[in-house]
Amino acid sequence: MEGGGGSGNKTTGGLAGFFGAGGAGYSHADLAGVPLTGMNPLSPYLNVDPRYLVQDTDEFILPTGANKTRGRFELAFFTIGGCCMTGAAFGAMNGLRLGLKETQNMAWSKPRNVQILNMVTRQGALWANTLGSLALLYSAFGVIIEKTRGAEDDLNTVAAGTMTGMLYKCTVSEMALDSQFCALLSGS
């Protein structure tokens, strides 16, 4: 079989043979009669079974019995942090506006800059604290209602928002009445 035109087992030398490019030199005609029962054909370009390339599942591993979506408790941390950051940004902008308004008659100097900076930090902290507290109340009510009802739906969101608004309005109203009462007592 010196002619070399047959379909025998040929090997290739050099680096191509080392990396398997020219391993067993079977032609497509040699493999045409081999049955591939139960197997999908391999990709002609990658020599990889295409079933391994399909990603039907998620990219992360979940513990046994865990949900694929985050619950209200996990979202509470994002809600509270986001509200604190939003409140700080809004309060800083409001403080800058108020600081510029209150110091408009002053010349640009160190005392004016300090007053503006104090107003920015004071308003930023005030708004961040207020919105963060509201988000904490909303998240706590939401988690409690969800655990009590045993259901996760829009009714929980509406109830948590309503209870948060009622509690916030109640405490603000009471503080206003207390300050009016204290002023009335001290003025008498």
Secondary structure as UniProt FT lines:
FT   HELIX           14..18
FT   TURN            19..22
FT   HELIX           28..31
FT   TURN            32..33
FT   TURN            37..38
FT   TURN            44..46
FT   HELIX           50..52
FT   TURN            64..65
FT   HELIX           72..102
FT   TURN            103..105
FT   HELIX           110..149
FT   HELIX           154..187
//
